[in-house]
Amino acid sequence: MYGLWKPRVLGAWRMPADGPCILAVNHTHNIDGPMIMGTAPRPVHFLIKKEAFVGPLGPFLRGIGQLEVDRSGTDRTAISGALKVLEDGGVLGIFPEGTRGEGDFASLRAGLAYFAVRSGAPIVPVAVLGSGERKSRAVPGLPPLRGRVDVVFGDPFEAGDGSGRRTRKALDEATTRIQERLGAHLADAKRLTGR
């Protein structure tokens, strides 16, 4: 990442040095996941759509600890794998909107709340800014080579209400809390970086 672009990483010290945590990352471009993997202070295990695991990329992604998920239904293998990462004290990376979009955390899916409430792991909001702003002339599918991409880590927070409840209502309430915190972090990150 540092060879192709100029990442500016802010607040990485906010990420817990050990123990389980979940990185909730906005998603506007394909390089967002690799950018986090290349700049985070700890190894990150992302849930990645199974369509990315084709050809030689499949064994590579599995080899670096990424988790394959089938988005066509409830993928119990992916869920178990993600919970195992957290049980083992690792870092789980999630794009809570489920797919690339505006990157504004406007439409969260319930998966992030489920993993956070079920595991008790804190959520660390992460904003990746600049990856989807412009296209490179050399490689049109990528941001401009040597262009600046900002990665801003926020303060960890708990998604649950402290009751330990895992009901549908508790998950819906947790999703609302998460969305508010992620939206606030994104706004702060934009102010901080001037993007």
N, C-alpha and C positions, 0 to 999 in steps of 0.2 A: 504494500500500500504506500509506504513512504518513498519507494522508487518511482512509482507511476504518478502519484498525486502529492499534494502538500497538506496532509492532515494536520489540523490544529486541534489538539485534544485538551478539553477544559474540564476540570472537576473530577478526573479519574480517581483521585484520592477519596472521593465519596463512596466508591464501591467497596463493600466490606472486604477486608484482606483475607478472610477465610469464612468457612461456613456456607450454607446454601444461600443463593439469592437468584432473583429473576431479573434479567434485563428486559425492559419493555421499550422497544425501539420503533420509532416511526419509520415508514417505508415508502420511498418515492422512486428508488432505483435499484437495479440488480446488485450494485456494488455495496449497498448498505450493510448487508450481512458480512461479507468479507472485510469491509472497513472496520466493523466492530471487532471481528476476530483478530485483525491485525493490530488494533490499537488498544484493546482492553488490557488491564493489568493482570487478568487471569484468563485461563482458557474458557471459551464459551461454547456451549453445545446448543445449536439452534434446531428448532423444528423446521424442516425444509420440505417443500412439496416433493412428492415422489417423482414427478416429471423431471426434476433436476438430476436425478440419479441415473443418468443414461451414459452409456459408453464408459470411457476411462474415468469420467468425473465421479461415477457412483462409488467405486472402490476408494477413490481419494477422499470423498466426503465422509464415508464411513470410517476410514482410517484416521481422520482427524476428529472423530467423535461426534459428527453431525447425525441428527435423527431424521429418518425418512417418515413422512406422514402422508397418508392417503386422505385427501380432503373431500372425497366423494361421500364419506359417511363417518361414523365414529370409529377411529382407528385405535383400538385398545392396545396394540403393540406399541404405538408411538406414545400413548398416554403413560403406559407402564415404564417405558424407557425414560421419559421426561421426569417422572416421579422418582425413578432410580437415581438419576443425576442429582436431584435435590437431596434425596436420602443419603447419598454419598458425600454431601457437602460441596457439590459442584455448582456451576453457574449455568442456568438455563436461559437461552435467548429466545424471545418471542416477538414477532411482529403482531401486536394485538388486533390490528385491523384485518389480519388474515391474508392480505395480498397487497401488492403495490397500489398506491392511490395518491391522494393529495398529501399524505404524510402528516395530517393534522389531528390524528387520533379521534376523528369525528364519529366513526362507526366501529366501536369495539365489539369484539365477539366475547363470549363468556369464558373461553378457554383460559385466559390469563387469570381471571378471578378464581376459577376452579383450582388451578395449580397453586396459586398463592394461599388460598384459604385451606386447601387440603394439606399442603406441606408446612404452612406457617412461615415460609421463606419471605423475607422482605423483597419488595419490588424496587428496583433502581430505574428511574426513567432515563432514557437516553434519546437525545435529539441528534439526528444526522442532517446537517444543513449544507446545501450546495451541490449535492450529488445529482440532483435532477434539474438544476437551473438551466444549464446550457449543454449542448452536445459538442463533442470533439470533432474537428474537421478531419483529423487523421483516422479516427475510429468512431463513426457516427453513433454507435450504440453506447458509447461511454461518455462520461464528463470529460472536459478538456484535460489532456495530460498535463501534469504539473500544476493543475488548477487547485485552488484551496477548497478543502472539504472540512467543515467544522463538526466535531463530535463532542457533544456537551452532556456530561453525566450530572444527574440531579441527586438530591438527598434520598436515601432509602426510606421507604414507608411500609407500614403493615396494611394489607387490604381488608382484613377481617375487622369485625367490631369488638373483638376480644372475647366473644361468647363461645367460640369454637363451633358454632352452628354451621352446617353445610347444606341447608335447605335451599330450595330454588329461590326463595325470597332473600335469604342471606347472600346468595351469589349475585342476585340482581342488585342488591344494595351495595355489595362490594364493587361490582362493575361500575356503578354510578360514582362511587368514591374514587376509583381508579381513574375514570375518565376525567374527573375534575382535576386530579393531581397531575395527570399527564398533559392535559391542556395547559395548565398553569406553567408547567416546566417548559413546554414548547414556546410559550410566549416569552418567558424569562430568557430562554436560550436565544431567541431571535433578537431580543433587546441587547443581550450581552455581546452577540457577534455582529450586530448591525445588518442582519440578513432579512 
